[in-house]
């Protein structure tokens, strides 16, 4: 699936930034406290990337999801993406929403945009694996979970899901 014009020209960012490199290294640390702090710091970074306006909109969309107003949440996220097409976490939140609605191909599309923007976004890689598994594409699911494990090797859920997908291969 091709990424549409809104995502064309979007570039990977922060990958070589020293603070990000340290956090990515900490995800591989043997100390669970270090890994948990790095995980939280990356999520914080992604949610706050576009300042208070971006964060407030993401929080409002989550409130709408919690209130089961999924159409309004999707509209809000789609508008945010239209205004800030390089805001990876807006794409990721919409991917999560679409996955919740069993709209796996659309969710997968959004996950791909996230990974194009932030190649180390382990949440989007995990989401890609979930989408592929739901679509019955177990080899691609295994590949996505494996990519997530390269970044976050202690995330046991990805190992479990890889085994489940392997067992389902024809």
Secondary structure, 3 states (H helix, E strand, C coil): CCCCCCCCCCCCCCCCCHHHHHHHHHCCCCCHHHHHHHHHHHHHHHHCCCHHHHHHHHHHHHHHHHCCCHHHHHHHHHHHHHHCCCCHHHHHHHHHHHHHCCCHHHHHHHHHHHHHHCCCCHHHHHHHHHHHHHCCCHHHHHHHHHHHHHHCCCCHHHHHHHHHHHHHCC
